[in-house]
Amino acid sequence: MNRPSEILCEEEVRTVLRSVIDPEIGMNIVDLGLVYGVEVSENKLHIDLTMTTPACPMGEMILDDVHEVLSSLEPSDIEIEISLVWEPRWSPERMSDYARKHLGWK
């Protein structure tokens, strides 16, 4: 994806995360607004993400999918840290225009 001498950029990470689909909604977690933050440093990648609700039955599966797609990133020795956060609370306003239109909410 990138050259070994470079560190990842946030957009590369978000692009990879778009392959993670919330199976209940059928939309990727980036357009759903579930990815709250991406921080990249030379040796660490930190992701803050949430679920649509704390009782999301697909939460563990989504987290597993996030870990899987992030493990494909280069450099392969980068430390990956994922934090599941609940503040601010997710709401449909966090969705992209594409997601709202796709779901018929616009």
Rosetta constraint file for C-alpha pairs under 8 A:
AtomPair CA 1 CA 73 HARMONIC 6.96 0.50
AtomPair CA 1 CA 74 HARMONIC 6.60 0.50
AtomPair CA 2 CA 6 HARMONIC 6.83 0.50
AtomPair CA 2 CA 7 HARMONIC 7.90 0.50
AtomPair CA 2 CA 8 HARMONIC 7.17 0.50
AtomPair CA 2 CA 74 HARMONIC 6.51 0.50
AtomPair CA 3 CA 74 HARMONIC 7.79 0.50
AtomPair CA 4 CA 74 HARMONIC 6.79 0.50
AtomPair CA 4 CA 75 HARMONIC 5.77 0.50
AtomPair CA 7 CA 40 HARMONIC 7.69 0.50
AtomPair CA 7 CA 41 HARMONIC 7.13 0.50
AtomPair CA 7 CA 42 HARMONIC 5.66 0.50
AtomPair CA 7 CA 43 HARMONIC 7.98 0.50
AtomPair CA 7 CA 75 HARMONIC 7.39 0.50
AtomPair CA 8 CA 12 HARMONIC 6.62 0.50
AtomPair CA 8 CA 13 HARMONIC 7.25 0.50
AtomPair CA 8 CA 40 HARMONIC 6.55 0.50
AtomPair CA 8 CA 41 HARMONIC 7.91 0.50
AtomPair CA 8 CA 74 HARMONIC 7.50 0.50
AtomPair CA 8 CA 75 HARMONIC 7.88 0.50
AtomPair CA 9 CA 13 HARMONIC 6.66 0.50
AtomPair CA 9 CA 40 HARMONIC 6.64 0.50
AtomPair CA 10 CA 14 HARMONIC 6.22 0.50
AtomPair CA 10 CA 38 HARMONIC 6.08 0.50
AtomPair CA 10 CA 39 HARMONIC 6.97 0.50
AtomPair CA 10 CA 40 HARMONIC 6.68 0.50
AtomPair CA 11 CA 15 HARMONIC 6.01 0.50
AtomPair CA 12 CA 16 HARMONIC 6.38 0.50
AtomPair CA 13 CA 17 HARMONIC 6.18 0.50
AtomPair CA 13 CA 38 HARMONIC 7.60 0.50
AtomPair CA 13 CA 70 HARMONIC 7.60 0.50
AtomPair CA 14 CA 18 HARMONIC 6.24 0.50
AtomPair CA 14 CA 30 HARMONIC 6.79 0.50
AtomPair CA 14 CA 38 HARMONIC 7.89 0.50
AtomPair CA 15 CA 19 HARMONIC 7.50 0.50
AtomPair CA 16 CA 20 HARMONIC 7.89 0.50
AtomPair CA 16 CA 69 HARMONIC 6.53 0.50
AtomPair CA 16 CA 70 HARMONIC 7.20 0.50
AtomPair CA 17 CA 28 HARMONIC 7.67 0.50
AtomPair CA 17 CA 29 HARMONIC 7.00 0.50
AtomPair CA 17 CA 30 HARMONIC 6.57 0.50
AtomPair CA 17 CA 66 HARMONIC 6.70 0.50
AtomPair CA 17 CA 69 HARMONIC 6.91 0.50
AtomPair CA 17 CA 70 HARMONIC 7.57 0.50
AtomPair CA 18 CA 28 HARMONIC 5.19 0.50
AtomPair CA 18 CA 29 HARMONIC 6.28 0.50
AtomPair CA 18 CA 30 HARMONIC 5.60 0.50
AtomPair CA 18 CA 31 HARMONIC 7.51 0.50
AtomPair CA 19 CA 28 HARMONIC 6.35 0.50
AtomPair CA 19 CA 69 HARMONIC 7.71 0.50
AtomPair CA 20 CA 28 HARMONIC 5.41 0.50
AtomPair CA 20 CA 29 HARMONIC 6.08 0.50
AtomPair CA 20 CA 62 HARMONIC 7.03 0.50
AtomPair CA 20 CA 65 HARMONIC 6.14 0.50
AtomPair CA 20 CA 66 HARMONIC 6.42 0.50
AtomPair CA 20 CA 69 HARMONIC 7.71 0.50
AtomPair CA 21 CA 26 HARMONIC 6.06 0.50
AtomPair CA 21 CA 27 HARMONIC 5.31 0.50
AtomPair CA 21 CA 28 HARMONIC 4.13 0.50
AtomPair CA 21 CA 29 HARMONIC 5.96 0.50
AtomPair CA 21 CA 62 HARMONIC 7.46 0.50
AtomPair CA 22 CA 26 HARMONIC 5.56 0.50
AtomPair CA 22 CA 27 HARMONIC 5.69 0.50
AtomPair CA 22 CA 28 HARMONIC 5.96 0.50
AtomPair CA 22 CA 29 HARMONIC 6.26 0.50
AtomPair CA 22 CA 58 HARMONIC 7.46 0.50
AtomPair CA 22 CA 62 HARMONIC 6.66 0.50
AtomPair CA 23 CA 27 HARMONIC 7.41 0.50
AtomPair CA 23 CA 58 HARMONIC 7.34 0.50
AtomPair CA 24 CA 58 HARMONIC 7.56 0.50
AtomPair CA 27 CA 31 HARMONIC 7.09 0.50
AtomPair CA 27 CA 32 HARMONIC 6.64 0.50
AtomPair CA 27 CA 99 HARMONIC 7.15 0.50
AtomPair CA 28 CA 32 HARMONIC 6.25 0.50
AtomPair CA 29 CA 33 HARMONIC 6.26 0.50
AtomPair CA 29 CA 34 HARMONIC 5.26 0.50
AtomPair CA 29 CA 35 HARMONIC 6.52 0.50
AtomPair CA 30 CA 34 HARMONIC 5.96 0.50
AtomPair CA 30 CA 35 HARMONIC 5.58 0.50
AtomPair CA 31 CA 95 HARMONIC 5.52 0.50
AtomPair CA 31 CA 96 HARMONIC 5.02 0.50
AtomPair CA 31 CA 98 HARMONIC 7.13 0.50
AtomPair CA 31 CA 99 HARMONIC 5.69 0.50
AtomPair CA 32 CA 92 HARMONIC 7.71 0.50
AtomPair CA 32 CA 94 HARMONIC 6.83 0.50
AtomPair CA 32 CA 95 HARMONIC 4.47 0.50
AtomPair CA 32 CA 96 HARMONIC 6.53 0.50
AtomPair CA 32 CA 99 HARMONIC 6.29 0.50
AtomPair CA 33 CA 90 HARMONIC 7.69 0.50
AtomPair CA 33 CA 92 HARMONIC 7.97 0.50
AtomPair CA 33 CA 94 HARMONIC 4.76 0.50
AtomPair CA 33 CA 95 HARMONIC 4.64 0.50
AtomPair CA 33 CA 96 HARMONIC 6.84 0.50
AtomPair CA 34 CA 49 HARMONIC 5.41 0.50
AtomPair CA 34 CA 50 HARMONIC 5.10 0.50
AtomPair CA 34 CA 51 HARMONIC 6.01 0.50
AtomPair CA 34 CA 52 HARMONIC 7.24 0.50
AtomPair CA 34 CA 90 HARMONIC 7.22 0.50
AtomPair CA 34 CA 94 HARMONIC 7.75 0.50
AtomPair CA 35 CA 47 HARMONIC 7.36 0.50
AtomPair CA 35 CA 48 HARMONIC 6.15 0.50
AtomPair CA 35 CA 49 HARMONIC 4.38 0.50
AtomPair CA 35 CA 50 HARMONIC 6.60 0.50
AtomPair CA 36 CA 47 HARMONIC 7.61 0.50
AtomPair CA 36 CA 48 HARMONIC 5.25 0.50
AtomPair CA 36 CA 49 HARMONIC 5.14 0.50
AtomPair CA 36 CA 50 HARMONIC 7.18 0.50
AtomPair CA 37 CA 46 HARMONIC 7.91 0.50
AtomPair CA 37 CA 47 HARMONIC 5.63 0.50
AtomPair CA 37 CA 48 HARMONIC 4.89 0.50
AtomPair CA 37 CA 49 HARMONIC 6.89 0.50
AtomPair CA 38 CA 45 HARMONIC 7.34 0.50
AtomPair CA 38 CA 46 HARMONIC 5.87 0.50
AtomPair CA 38 CA 47 HARMONIC 4.75 0.50
AtomPair CA 38 CA 48 HARMONIC 6.59 0.50
AtomPair CA 39 CA 45 HARMONIC 5.85 0.50
AtomPair CA 39 CA 46 HARMONIC 5.08 0.50
AtomPair CA 39 CA 47 HARMONIC 6.48 0.50
AtomPair CA 40 CA 44 HARMONIC 6.02 0.50
AtomPair CA 40 CA 45 HARMONIC 4.70 0.50
AtomPair CA 40 CA 46 HARMONIC 6.47 0.50
AtomPair CA 41 CA 45 HARMONIC 6.42 0.50
AtomPair CA 42 CA 78 HARMONIC 7.79 0.50
AtomPair CA 43 CA 77 HARMONIC 7.53 0.50
AtomPair CA 43 CA 78 HARMONIC 4.85 0.50
AtomPair CA 43 CA 79 HARMONIC 6.09 0.50
AtomPair CA 44 CA 78 HARMONIC 5.28 0.50
AtomPair CA 44 CA 79 HARMONIC 4.56 0.50
AtomPair CA 44 CA 80 HARMONIC 5.99 0.50
AtomPair CA 44 CA 81 HARMONIC 7.54 0.50
AtomPair CA 45 CA 78 HARMONIC 6.78 0.50
AtomPair CA 45 CA 79 HARMONIC 6.03 0.50
AtomPair CA 45 CA 80 HARMONIC 4.87 0.50
AtomPair CA 45 CA 81 HARMONIC 6.12 0.50
AtomPair CA 46 CA 80 HARMONIC 6.08 0.50
AtomPair CA 46 CA 81 HARMONIC 4.76 0.50
AtomPair CA 46 CA 82 HARMONIC 5.82 0.50
AtomPair CA 46 CA 83 HARMONIC 7.62 0.50
AtomPair CA 47 CA 81 HARMONIC 6.34 0.50
AtomPair CA 47 CA 82 HARMONIC 4.80 0.50
AtomPair CA 47 CA 83 HARMONIC 6.13 0.50
AtomPair CA 48 CA 82 HARMONIC 6.07 0.50
AtomPair CA 48 CA 83 HARMONIC 4.88 0.50
AtomPair CA 48 CA 84 HARMONIC 6.02 0.50
AtomPair CA 48 CA 85 HARMONIC 6.39 0.50
AtomPair CA 49 CA 82 HARMONIC 7.47 0.50
AtomPair CA 49 CA 83 HARMONIC 6.34 0.50
AtomPair CA 49 CA 84 HARMONIC 5.20 0.50
AtomPair CA 49 CA 85 HARMONIC 5.90 0.50
AtomPair CA 50 CA 84 HARMONIC 5.41 0.50
AtomPair CA 50 CA 85 HARMONIC 5.24 0.50
AtomPair CA 50 CA 86 HARMONIC 6.00 0.50
AtomPair CA 50 CA 90 HARMONIC 7.14 0.50
AtomPair CA 51 CA 56 HARMONIC 6.54 0.50
AtomPair CA 51 CA 59 HARMONIC 6.65 0.50
AtomPair CA 51 CA 86 HARMONIC 7.85 0.50
AtomPair CA 51 CA 90 HARMONIC 7.12 0.50
AtomPair CA 52 CA 56 HARMONIC 6.78 0.50
AtomPair CA 52 CA 90 HARMONIC 5.68 0.50
AtomPair CA 52 CA 91 HARMONIC 7.21 0.50
AtomPair CA 53 CA 90 HARMONIC 7.40 0.50
AtomPair CA 54 CA 86 HARMONIC 7.54 0.50
AtomPair CA 58 CA 62 HARMONIC 6.13 0.50
AtomPair CA 59 CA 63 HARMONIC 6.21 0.50
AtomPair CA 60 CA 64 HARMONIC 6.12 0.50
AtomPair CA 61 CA 65 HARMONIC 6.18 0.50
AtomPair CA 62 CA 66 HARMONIC 6.17 0.50
AtomPair CA 63 CA 67 HARMONIC 6.25 0.50
AtomPair CA 64 CA 68 HARMONIC 6.19 0.50
AtomPair CA 65 CA 69 HARMONIC 6.24 0.50
AtomPair CA 66 CA 70 HARMONIC 6.09 0.50
AtomPair CA 67 CA 71 HARMONIC 6.11 0.50
AtomPair CA 68 CA 72 HARMONIC 7.03 0.50
AtomPair CA 69 CA 73 HARMONIC 7.44 0.50
AtomPair CA 70 CA 80 HARMONIC 7.61 0.50
AtomPair CA 71 CA 76 HARMONIC 7.10 0.50
AtomPair CA 71 CA 80 HARMONIC 8.00 0.50
AtomPair CA 72 CA 76 HARMONIC 7.25 0.50
AtomPair CA 74 CA 78 HARMONIC 7.59 0.50
AtomPair CA 86 CA 90 HARMONIC 7.49 0.50
AtomPair CA 90 CA 94 HARMONIC 6.86 0.50
AtomPair CA 91 CA 95 HARMONIC 7.88 0.50
AtomPair CA 92 CA 100 HARMONIC 7.95 0.50
AtomPair CA 95 CA 99 HARMONIC 5.92 0.50
AtomPair CA 95 CA 100 HARMONIC 6.39 0.50
AtomPair CA 96 CA 100 HARMONIC 6.38 0.50
AtomPair CA 97 CA 101 HARMONIC 6.06 0.50
AtomPair CA 97 CA 106 HARMONIC 7.78 0.50
AtomPair CA 98 CA 102 HARMONIC 5.97 0.50
AtomPair CA 99 CA 103 HARMONIC 6.04 0.50
AtomPair CA 100 CA 104 HARMONIC 6.02 0.50
AtomPair CA 100 CA 105 HARMONIC 4.77 0.50
AtomPair CA 100 CA 106 HARMONIC 5.54 0.50
AtomPair CA 101 CA 105 HARMONIC 5.73 0.50
AtomPair CA 101 CA 106 HARMONIC 5.09 0.50
